[in-house]
């Protein structure tokens, strides 16, 4: 705070160990939220919301490994971590961390702002080596919907997607864990209704109709499909035991 004339330790809330090193390797401030810091140590990744006064473990599913580099990919708002001997690890969409304030933590329910989602077709490379160690794992396809629940045990948590015409095109069941929850919308409408065939096949007259007067559509998907939502503006509404909160979502 004074260009290095005075110094104070920020390690008081970091874990202590007599068996292995927890030396700090890298520190990075978030480009969006002032005072939000990411710290790479010799064995784990930590986050601070108050300029390093308090630290929390941010490993989630990151194996314990030396973290030698941290950067925020600003376009998609992803936290990219470079480790020694383990490769790269990406925490997708850190919007909830950037918006996690004391007001959010004091609220019973909160729906975070939504980053834009992109429609695209996945393309496989013409040649893929089996067991290639450089191949990573993509995040789930679609829109990342993040919300906070102060306590677990809600009876019902649903997420509805409404288009610009005011039509509800999808309803998703939400997780009910305390803390930050994440649900992915795959940018598809609800499944169409099941086709009901009311005649026997001309080439197989021995296939009879059921007692209801129809037979199911043959095939694994039973003729049902879910069309892709077109690019545009959508409204996402989180409903928790009757309480509703909405945010806008842009699909590009």
N, C-alpha and C positions, 0 to 999 in steps of 0.2 A: 504493500500500500504506500510505501515511501521510497520506491526505486532501490531497495536493498540496503537502506541505512540501518534498519532494524529487522530482526527475524524472530519468528515464533514457530514452535513445532506444531504440525498439523497431524501428527501420528497418534494422538492419545486414544482415539477410538478404533485404530487399526488393531487387529489381533496380534498377540505376541506369541512367539514360539521359540523354544529352546532346541528343537530338533531339526528345523529347516529354515532357510533364509526367506524373509519377506521384504527384501530390499525393493524400494520403488524403482521402476524402470522407465515409466513414461506417464506424463500427465497432460490432459487436454481439456480445454474449456469448451463447452457447448456453443456453437455459433448462434443459437437462437436465444437461449436463456442465460443471462449473466449469473455467475456463481454456481452453475451446474458443472461439476468437474468429473472427469473419468480418469481413474488411476490404474495403471498397469503395474503390477508387482511381480516378484519372482515366481509367484505361484497362482495368482488370482487377479480378477478384475473387480474394482470397487467404484462406487459412485457417491458423490456428495452433492447435496442440494443447497449447502450454505457455505460455499467457498472453502471447503475442507475442514470445517469445525467438526463435522460428524461424517462418518463413512459407513456405507452399507455394501455388502457383497452383491455383485451383479453377475455372478457366473452363470446362473440358471443352468443350462445344459452344456456350458463350456467346460471341457475337462480341465483339471488343475494343471496349468502349464505357465511358463514364463511369458508374460504379456509385454512385448517389446515395442508395440506401436498401436495407436488408437486414432481414428479419424472418423468424422461424421460425413457421410455421403449426403450432401445437402439437398440434392434434387429429390431423392426418395426418402430422406430423413432416416437413413439406416446408420447404425453404429458398426464400423468395420474394425476388427481387431486382428492384429498380426501377432502370432505366437511363435516361440522358438521351438521347432521340432514338431509342431502340431498343425501348421498351416494357418489358413485364414478362417475366421468365424465372424458371422454377421448377425447382429440383433436387428431384426426387421422393424422399422417404424417405431422410433423412440418418441413419437409425439406425446404419449402419456407421461413419460419422464419429464419432458419439457413443460408440461402443463400441470404437474403434480404439485399443488400449492397447499398451504395449511387450510385454506377454505375448502378445497376438494376433499382433503382428509377428514374434515369435520362434517362433511355432508354424508347423508346416508346413501345417496345414489348420484353418480355423475357420469355423463356421456362426453367423452373427449371430442375435440374437433377432428374431422376426418380428412386425411390426405387424399389427393386425387387417385383414382384407380384407372388402370389402362387395360383395354381390350387388346389382345394379341394372340397370334397362333404360335405355339411352340414348334420349333424346327429342330430336328435332330441332325447332327453332323453326318456327312456321307460315310465317314469311317470312324468307328468308335472302338477303342482298345478295351477289351474286357479287363475289369479290375484296375482301370487307370486311376492312380492315386491323386491325379490333379483334377478329377471331376468332382464338383461340389453338389450340394443339394439345394434346389430352388425353394423359395418360400411358397406357401399355398397360393393358388391363382385367385385373383379377385381383389376385393376391397377389404381392408383391415379395419374392423370396428372394435374400438376399445372403450371400456367403461369401468367405473370403480364402484364397488360395493363395500360399505363399511363393515358389515357383518355377513356371514354366510347364513343360509337357512331360509332364503326367500322362497315362497311357495311357487311363484311363477315368474320367469324371466323370458320375455320374448322380444324379438327385434323385427320390425316391419319395414319393408322397403316400398316407398310410394313414388310413382313417376310424376312428371310435370302435369299430367292430366288429373292427378289426384287419385289414381287407381292403385290399389295395393297389389303389387306383383309378386311379393315373396314375404313369407313369415318364417323366421328362424328361431329355434330354441337357443336361449343363451345359457352359458355356464353360471353357476351360483356361488363361486368361491369368494371369500373375502379378499379385498385388495383389487388389483388390476386384472380384469378379464379381457380376453380377446376372442372374437368370432370372425371368421372369414366368410364373406358372401362371394360366391363364385360367378357373380354377374349373370345369373340365369333366373328366368321366371320359374314359377311353380310348375311342376310336371303337369302335362295335359292329362285329361281324363282317359281312362282305359278304353280303347276301342272294343266294341262288342259286335262280333260277327253273327248274323242271324240266318246264315245259310251254310249248308255243308259244302266242302270243296268239290268242284266239278270233277277233279281227278281222284277224289277220295270220298265217295258218297257214304262210306261206312263210318266216317267221323260224324257223329251225331251232335246235336245241340244239347245243352244241359237242361235241367228241369225248369230253369228260368226262361228258356227260349232263346238262348244265345250261347256262343262259345268264345273263349278268350282268343286274342290275337296271338298267333304263334311267334315264338322267339323269346329270347332272354329278357328283352326290355318290354315285352307285351305291348309294343306299339306306342308306348308313352315317350314323350320327348320334352325337353325344357329348352326353350329358345333363348338366345343370348339377348341381354338387355342392350338396346342401342346406346351410343354415346349421348350424353346429356346430363341434366341436373336431376337429382333424386333427393328425397327426404328420408332419413333414417330415424326411426322412432324407437327408443328403448322403453319398454314397459316393465316395471318391477312392482308386482303386487298392486297394480292399478295406477301407480305413479308413472307419468310419461315425460320423457325428455327427447327433444328432436335436434338433429344437426343436418346440415346440407352436405351432400356428396356429389362430386363431379366425376363422371365417367368419361374418359377421353379415348 
